[in-house]
Amino acid sequence: MEGRVEWTGETTLSGINSDGGRISLDWENGPNPMQVVLQCAGACSLIDLIEGVKGREVRSAHVELTSERAEDFPKVFTKIHMSYHLDTDAPITLLTRLAEKSHEKYCSVGNMLRSTTEITWSLHV
């Protein structure tokens, strides 16, 4: 995996993937890098749930994220809560198991954060 980050003026940056994909950042007006890390943790885990239902219909899915950060530098995340909201015919037992496995093993972003962050979750179907 390779990438590049360019300053694009004032308080903005552009992250560029090796395939040309881009993401815009703005450290004053957002999304700033920490907001993107939080969103990426949610996206990584939500993908685990959506892919894990294997062919069952998912009509909609999102994860709401709340977080707390350390007051002193480095201002790392200390707590993240992920509230999953899914409209699907997948059984709640399957979704629960998928969320557990996402946080235990599969979500790379969340697992990188675990050394400083208490990550909790809830499921709403």
Residue frames as a rotation matrix with the C-alpha (Angstrom) as fourth column:
MET 1
0.587 0.810 0.000 0.00
0.810 -0.587 0.000 0.00
0.000 0.000 -1.000 0.00
GLU 2
-0.635 -0.772 -0.003 1.31
0.770 -0.634 0.074 3.41
-0.059 0.045 0.997 -0.93
GLY 3
0.562 0.819 0.114 -0.01
0.825 -0.566 -0.004 6.93
0.061 0.096 -0.994 -0.76
ARG 4
-0.644 -0.688 0.335 0.84
0.663 -0.720 -0.205 10.58
0.382 0.090 0.920 -0.73
VAL 5
0.403 0.718 -0.568 -0.44
0.860 -0.510 -0.035 13.63
-0.314 -0.474 -0.823 1.13
GLU 6
-0.470 -0.496 0.730 -0.21
0.734 -0.679 0.011 17.07
0.490 0.541 0.683 -0.50
TRP 7
-0.372 0.317 -0.873 -0.77
0.487 -0.733 -0.474 20.43
-0.790 -0.601 0.118 1.13
THR 8
-0.211 0.397 0.893 -3.26
0.961 -0.084 0.264 22.20
0.180 0.914 -0.364 -1.12
GLY 9
-0.490 -0.064 0.870 -3.19
0.131 -0.991 0.001 25.61
0.862 0.114 0.494 0.52
GLU 10
-0.003 0.447 0.895 -4.25
-0.772 -0.570 0.282 27.29
0.636 -0.690 0.346 3.76
THR 11
-0.304 -0.068 0.950 -5.51
-0.857 0.454 -0.242 24.45
-0.415 -0.888 -0.196 6.01
THR 12
0.725 0.688 0.001 -6.27
-0.596 0.629 -0.499 21.82
-0.344 0.361 0.867 3.39
LEU 13
-0.515 -0.820 0.250 -4.61
-0.603 0.554 0.574 18.60
-0.609 0.145 -0.780 2.35
SER 14
0.523 0.610 -0.595 -5.29
-0.846 0.457 -0.276 15.99
0.104 0.648 0.755 -0.29
GLY 15
-0.168 -0.500 0.850 -4.56
-0.474 0.797 0.375 12.32
-0.864 -0.340 -0.370 0.35
ILE 16
0.318 0.182 -0.930 -3.86
-0.947 0.113 -0.302 10.45
0.050 0.977 0.208 -2.86
ASN 17
0.567 -0.068 0.821 -3.85
-0.169 0.966 0.197 6.67
-0.806 -0.251 0.536 -3.25
SER 18
-0.552 -0.829 0.088 -1.46
-0.152 0.204 0.967 4.94
-0.820 0.520 -0.239 -5.62
ASP 19
-0.446 0.459 0.768 -4.48
0.850 0.486 0.202 4.24
-0.281 0.743 -0.607 -7.88
GLY 20
-0.785 0.048 0.617 -5.37
0.301 -0.841 0.449 7.94
0.541 0.538 0.646 -8.03
GLY 21
0.284 0.920 -0.272 -8.24
0.720 -0.017 0.694 7.93
0.634 -0.392 -0.667 -5.51
ARG 22
-0.637 -0.508 0.579 -8.39
0.105 -0.802 -0.589 11.07
0.764 -0.314 0.564 -3.34
ILE 23
0.316 0.679 -0.663 -9.65
0.911 -0.021 0.413 12.24
0.266 -0.734 -0.625 0.00
SER 24
-0.060 -0.283 0.957 -9.72
0.104 -0.955 -0.276 15.89
0.993 0.083 0.087 1.06
LEU 25
0.088 -0.004 -0.996 -8.80
0.985 0.149 0.086 17.00
0.148 -0.989 0.017 4.58
ASP 26
0.082 -0.072 0.994 -9.06
0.031 -0.997 -0.075 20.36
0.996 0.037 -0.080 6.31
TRP 27
-0.470 -0.366 -0.803 -7.53
0.719 0.368 -0.589 20.66
0.512 -0.854 0.090 9.76
GLU 28
-0.981 0.189 0.039 -9.60
-0.181 -0.830 -0.528 23.77
-0.067 -0.525 0.848 10.56
ASN 29
-0.315 0.934 -0.169 -13.01
-0.937 -0.334 -0.099 23.04
-0.149 0.127 0.981 9.00
GLY 30
-0.253 0.147 0.956 -12.94
-0.286 0.933 -0.219 19.25
-0.924 -0.329 -0.194 8.71
PRO 31
0.986 0.052 -0.157 -12.83
0.068 0.741 0.668 16.56
0.151 -0.670 0.727 8.05
ASN 32
0.337 -0.914 0.226 -9.54
-0.937 -0.349 -0.012 16.69
0.089 -0.208 -0.974 9.90
PRO 33
-0.389 -0.573 -0.722 -7.18
-0.576 0.763 -0.295 13.70
0.720 0.300 -0.626 10.18
MET 34
-0.950 0.041 0.311 -8.59
-0.248 0.509 -0.824 12.53
-0.192 -0.860 -0.473 13.55
GLN 35
0.013 0.999 -0.039 -12.16
-0.739 -0.017 -0.673 12.70
-0.673 0.038 0.738 12.25
VAL 36
0.263 0.028 -0.964 -11.11
-0.872 0.436 -0.225 10.58
0.414 0.900 0.139 9.29
VAL 37
-0.803 -0.560 -0.205 -9.43
-0.394 0.756 -0.523 8.03
0.448 -0.339 -0.827 11.58
LEU 38
-0.630 0.653 0.421 -12.66
-0.394 0.199 -0.897 7.79
-0.669 -0.731 0.132 13.60
GLN 39
0.350 0.802 -0.485 -14.74
-0.838 0.036 -0.545 7.40
-0.419 0.596 0.684 10.45
CYS 40
-0.113 -0.472 -0.874 -12.33
-0.782 0.585 -0.215 4.82
0.613 0.660 -0.435 9.06
ALA 41
-0.943 -0.161 0.293 -12.64
-0.321 0.676 -0.663 2.75
-0.091 -0.719 -0.689 12.24
GLY 42
-0.147 0.972 0.182 -16.42
-0.458 0.096 -0.884 2.80
-0.877 -0.213 0.431 11.79
ALA 43
0.373 0.263 -0.890 -16.21
-0.927 0.078 -0.366 2.04
-0.027 0.962 0.273 8.08
CYS 44
-0.584 -0.696 -0.418 -13.81
-0.682 0.700 -0.212 -0.86
0.440 0.161 -0.883 8.61
SER 45
-0.883 0.265 0.386 -16.11
-0.137 0.641 -0.755 -2.50
-0.448 -0.720 -0.530 11.14
LEU 46
0.087 0.970 -0.225 -19.34
-0.595 -0.131 -0.793 -1.78
-0.799 0.203 0.566 9.23
ILE 47
-0.024 -0.197 -0.980 -17.82
-0.953 0.300 -0.037 -3.49
0.301 0.933 -0.195 6.19
ASP 48
-0.933 -0.360 0.012 -17.27
-0.341 0.871 -0.354 -6.61
0.117 -0.335 -0.935 8.33
LEU 49
-0.472 0.831 0.294 -20.97
-0.126 0.267 -0.955 -6.71
-0.872 -0.488 -0.022 9.21
ILE 50
0.316 0.634 -0.706 -22.24
-0.788 -0.239 -0.567 -6.03
-0.529 0.735 0.424 5.69
GLU 51
-0.215 -0.463 -0.860 -19.94
-0.864 0.500 -0.053 -8.59
0.455 0.731 -0.508 4.07
GLY 52
-0.925 -0.261 0.277 -20.60
-0.375 0.750 -0.545 -11.11
-0.066 -0.607 -0.792 6.84
VAL 53
-0.129 0.955 0.267 -24.35
-0.595 0.141 -0.791 -11.42
-0.794 -0.260 0.550 6.24
LYS 54
-0.863 -0.451 0.228 -23.50
-0.144 0.653 0.744 -13.33
-0.484 0.609 -0.628 3.02
GLY 55
-0.887 0.446 0.123 -26.33
0.262 0.264 0.928 -12.78
0.381 0.855 -0.351 0.60
ARG 56
-0.109 0.874 -0.474 -29.01
0.962 -0.028 -0.272 -11.69
-0.251 -0.485 -0.838 3.04
GLU 57
0.234 0.275 0.932 -30.66
0.657 -0.752 0.057 -8.43
0.717 0.599 -0.357 2.09
VAL 58
-0.379 -0.313 -0.871 -29.25
0.801 -0.583 -0.140 -5.28
-0.464 -0.750 0.472 3.67
ARG 59
0.462 0.675 0.575 -31.58
0.860 -0.498 -0.107 -2.36
0.214 0.545 -0.811 2.91
SER 60
0.578 -0.373 0.726 -29.55
-0.243 -0.928 -0.283 0.22
0.779 -0.013 -0.627 4.81
ALA 61
0.549 -0.476 -0.687 -26.66
0.821 0.461 0.337 0.34
0.156 -0.749 0.644 7.24
HIS 62
0.308 -0.565 0.766 -24.75
-0.148 -0.824 -0.547 3.02
0.940 0.055 -0.337 9.10
VAL 63
0.140 -0.327 -0.935 -22.68
0.937 0.348 0.018 3.37
0.319 -0.879 0.355 12.23
GLU 64
0.764 0.105 0.637 -22.86
-0.085 -0.962 0.261 6.41
0.640 -0.254 -0.725 14.51
LEU 65
0.045 -0.887 -0.460 -19.59
0.748 0.335 -0.573 7.20
0.662 -0.318 0.679 16.25
THR 66
0.899 0.057 0.434 -18.89
-0.221 -0.796 0.563 9.03
0.378 -0.602 -0.703 19.49
SER 67
0.266 -0.891 -0.369 -15.44
0.653 0.448 -0.611 9.45
0.709 -0.078 0.701 20.94
GLU 68
0.977 -0.195 -0.089 -13.33
-0.060 -0.644 0.762 10.92
-0.206 -0.739 -0.641 23.69
ARG 69
0.483 -0.872 0.084 -9.72
0.303 0.077 -0.950 12.00
0.822 0.484 0.302 23.35
ALA 70
0.056 -0.591 -0.805 -6.88
0.998 0.019 0.056 12.56
-0.018 -0.807 0.591 25.79
GLU 71
0.909 0.312 -0.276 -6.62
0.342 -0.937 0.067 16.15
-0.238 -0.156 -0.959 27.01
ASP 72
0.348 -0.873 -0.342 -2.83
-0.454 -0.476 0.753 16.28
-0.820 -0.107 -0.562 26.63
PHE 73
0.509 -0.265 -0.819 -0.64
-0.830 0.102 -0.548 15.61
0.229 0.959 -0.168 23.62
PRO 74
-0.959 0.239 -0.151 -0.69
-0.159 -0.015 0.987 13.28
0.233 0.971 0.052 21.91
LYS 75
-0.424 0.881 0.207 -4.48
-0.783 -0.242 -0.574 13.68
-0.455 -0.406 0.792 21.97
VAL 76
-0.942 0.009 -0.335 -5.20
-0.172 0.846 0.506 10.05
0.288 0.534 -0.795 21.13
PHE 77
0.101 0.991 -0.088 -8.63
-0.551 0.130 0.824 8.50
0.828 -0.035 0.560 21.27
THR 78
-0.822 -0.297 0.486 -9.35
-0.569 0.382 -0.729 7.09
0.031 -0.875 -0.483 24.71
LYS 79
-0.433 0.753 0.496 -12.93
0.157 0.605 -0.781 5.93
-0.888 -0.260 -0.380 24.05
ILE 80
-0.786 0.350 -0.509 -14.95
-0.601 -0.241 0.763 5.17
0.145 0.905 0.400 20.94
HIS 81
-0.371 0.740 0.561 -18.53
-0.018 0.598 -0.801 3.94
-0.928 -0.307 -0.208 20.89
MET 82
-0.935 0.105 -0.339 -19.94
-0.338 0.029 0.941 2.50
0.108 0.994 0.009 17.67
SER 83
-0.287 0.921 0.264 -23.70
-0.253 0.193 -0.948 2.34
-0.924 -0.339 0.178 17.36
TYR 84
-0.992 -0.098 0.083 -24.60
0.038 0.392 0.919 0.11
-0.123 0.915 -0.385 14.39
HIS 85
-0.097 0.985 -0.144 -27.96
-0.462 -0.172 -0.870 0.67
-0.882 -0.018 0.471 12.69
LEU 86
-0.964 -0.247 -0.101 -28.98
-0.215 0.493 0.843 -1.95
-0.158 0.834 -0.528 10.13
ASP 87
0.181 0.982 -0.059 -32.16
-0.791 0.110 -0.602 -2.61
-0.585 0.156 0.796 8.21
THR 88
-0.572 -0.475 -0.668 -31.69
-0.752 0.629 0.196 -6.23
0.328 0.615 -0.717 7.21
ASP 89
0.629 0.761 -0.157 -33.32
-0.650 0.626 0.430 -9.64
0.425 -0.168 0.889 7.38
ALA 90
-0.244 -0.784 -0.571 -30.14
-0.077 0.602 -0.795 -11.14
0.967 -0.150 -0.207 8.90
PRO 91
0.606 0.509 -0.612 -30.73
0.510 0.341 0.789 -12.61
0.610 -0.790 -0.053 12.36
ILE 92
0.774 -0.255 0.580 -29.60
-0.517 -0.783 0.346 -10.56
0.366 -0.568 -0.737 15.37
THR 93
0.781 -0.512 0.359 -27.46
0.025 0.599 0.800 -13.48
-0.625 -0.615 0.481 16.58
LEU 94
0.431 -0.623 0.653 -25.47
0.902 0.274 -0.334 -13.40
0.029 0.733 0.679 13.34
LEU 95
0.545 -0.189 0.817 -25.06
0.148 -0.937 -0.316 -9.61
0.825 0.293 -0.483 13.46
THR 96
0.886 -0.216 0.411 -23.93
-0.458 -0.256 0.851 -9.79
-0.079 -0.942 -0.326 17.09
ARG 97
0.621 -0.673 0.403 -21.35
0.474 0.731 0.491 -12.47
-0.624 -0.114 0.773 16.26
LEU 98
0.408 -0.454 0.792 -20.12
0.807 -0.225 -0.545 -10.42
0.426 0.862 0.275 13.29
ALA 99
0.711 -0.131 0.691 -19.71
-0.276 -0.956 0.103 -7.29
0.647 -0.264 -0.716 15.43
GLU 100
0.846 -0.415 0.336 -17.85
-0.239 0.268 0.933 -9.27
-0.477 -0.869 0.128 18.11
LYS 101
0.462 -0.686 0.562 -15.49
0.780 0.616 0.110 -10.80
-0.422 0.388 0.819 15.54
SER 102
0.602 -0.220 0.767 -14.95
0.436 -0.715 -0.547 -7.43
0.669 0.664 -0.335 13.87
HIS 103
0.725 -0.276 0.631 -13.74
-0.576 -0.745 0.336 -5.96
0.377 -0.607 -0.699 17.15
GLU 104
0.746 -0.448 0.493 -11.79
-0.150 0.607 0.780 -9.04
-0.649 -0.656 0.386 18.23
LYS 105
0.046 -0.739 0.672 -9.99
0.485 0.605 0.632 -9.80
-0.873 0.297 0.386 15.00
TYR 106
0.128 0.050 0.991 -11.03
0.968 0.212 -0.136 -8.46
-0.217 0.976 -0.021 11.60
CYS 107
0.922 0.253 0.294 -11.20
0.327 -0.914 -0.238 -4.66
0.208 0.316 -0.926 11.76
SER 108
0.078 -0.997 0.014 -7.59
0.901 0.064 -0.429 -3.59
0.426 0.046 0.903 11.21
VAL 109
-0.199 -0.133 0.971 -8.23
-0.016 -0.990 -0.139 0.08
0.980 -0.043 0.195 12.01
GLY 110
0.704 0.551 0.448 -9.98
-0.461 -0.126 0.879 -0.67
0.540 -0.825 0.165 15.30
ASN 111
0.831 -0.427 -0.358 -7.30
0.545 0.756 0.363 -3.14
0.115 -0.497 0.860 16.30
MET 112
-0.167 -0.901 0.402 -4.60
0.647 -0.407 -0.645 -0.53
0.744 0.152 0.650 15.71
LEU 113
-0.073 0.225 0.972 -6.45
-0.393 -0.902 0.180 1.81
0.917 -0.368 0.154 18.08
ARG 114
0.658 0.542 -0.523 -6.98
0.172 0.568 0.805 -0.73
0.733 -0.620 0.281 20.86
SER 115
-0.175 -0.801 -0.573 -3.74
0.829 0.194 -0.524 0.03
0.531 -0.567 0.630 22.72
THR 116
-0.980 -0.197 0.039 -5.02
0.153 -0.857 -0.491 3.50
0.130 -0.475 0.870 23.68
THR 117
-0.579 0.815 0.022 -8.76
-0.750 -0.543 0.377 3.25
0.319 0.201 0.926 23.12
GLU 118
-0.713 0.540 0.447 -11.65
0.073 0.691 -0.719 1.51
-0.698 -0.480 -0.532 24.83
ILE 119
-0.784 0.460 -0.416 -13.98
-0.549 -0.202 0.811 0.56
0.289 0.864 0.411 21.97
THR 120
-0.628 0.689 0.363 -17.57
0.071 0.515 -0.854 -0.31
-0.775 -0.511 -0.372 22.78
TRP 121
-0.913 0.347 -0.214 -20.53
-0.272 -0.127 0.954 -0.96
0.304 0.929 0.210 20.51
SER 122
-0.387 0.871 0.303 -24.27
-0.169 0.256 -0.952 -1.41
-0.906 -0.420 0.048 20.35
LEU 123
-0.978 0.087 0.189 -26.50
0.208 0.395 0.895 -2.91
0.003 0.915 -0.404 17.68
HIS 124
-0.311 0.913 -0.263 -29.87
-0.332 -0.364 -0.870 -1.60
-0.890 -0.184 0.417 16.47
VAL 125
-0.964 0.025 0.266 -31.78
0.239 0.523 0.818 -3.65
-0.119 0.852 -0.510 13.92
